[in-house]
Amino acid sequence: MGLVSLIDEPTQAEIDPQMAEQCLHNVEALQLPDWELIIARNGQIGVHCIYHHAQQPNTATLWPVYSLSKPITAALAMILIDRGVIELDSHVQDHLKQFSHPQVYVRGAVDSMMTRPAIRPILVRHLLTHTAGFVYGQDQYNPVDEVLRNHGCEVDVPLDWSLEELMNFYSRCPLLFDPGAHFNYSVASDVLGALIEQATGQDLQSALSEYITEPLGMKDTYFRVPENQRRRVTPLYSNHDGRIDQAPALDLAVQQRQALLGGVGITTTAHDYYVFLTSLLASLNKSHGALLSPESTRFMISNQ
């Protein structure tokens, strides 16, 4: 239990020791029950610290990274675009027929909602940029979000729903606005994951392995954690009025969710995620470890 520092010389990676110390101080100030911090520069790790409040710190810890799944799913989509498997401006309905006739919210409460046909189709580009018009179920004042919440879809989803059932449900929900009109953080990455499955003929775990984790040697990154590795997954916690409590329901979601979700579904190690981020940097200049074209990488890190 406690804090373990695996590297004590940040200067070896040309990292300012004062900056490294300030980063560590800022993380400690959050008073998180468990965390892992890696600071690297020029491909060399200068700071690697792990803290577990109730168990021995271990680099083998698997972290459910939730929305940090989105950059990996986006990178997977961009790899497929580079290889001509899908197109950036192709219609989502070409892969997911459920989305052939999207409706847009006009007005009214959930039980008296008025909608109209969308003026344009949803594109793959819209999924990548969260401009498709989907919601996340979190806005307490929006009837469209309320539709998702009423069906148990508020960031996470019912554990026994398949990905196809989830897409069928999302396709019946009205969009908040016409595709491409605005930005709204949403389930778009989950839809993108389903589209990847259809385009590749593989489940999301298999596509992830073929195009990202195996080429990069990321041996501990999963959309579905193998049963013999689940003991490595760190417990999850929730904050109740400043009191941090373990959250068994969140642990259950990570372990038993049937649908593989591109937006929230990845569990990985800190080092594996560092390897992924390093590959994005390598892709900018076609150096060793690059998975994407420089053009696709620039698209990922640019304002849209």
Secondary structure, DSSP 4 states (H G I P E B T S, - for coil): -EEEEEE--GGGGT--HHHHHHHHHHHHHTT-SEEEEEEEETTEEEEEEEEESSS---TT-BEE-GGGHHHHHHHHHHHHHHTTSS-TTSBGGGT-GGGGS-EEEEE--GGG-EEEE-SS--BHHHHHHT-SS---S--TT-HHHHHHHHTT-SSS--TT--HHHHHHHHHHSPBSS-TTS-----THHHHHHHHHHHHHTS-HHHHHIIIIIHHHT-TT-BSS--GGGGGGBPP-EEEETTEEEE-HHHHHHHHH--S--TTT--EE-HHHHHHHHHHHHHHHTT-TT--S-HHHHHHHTS--
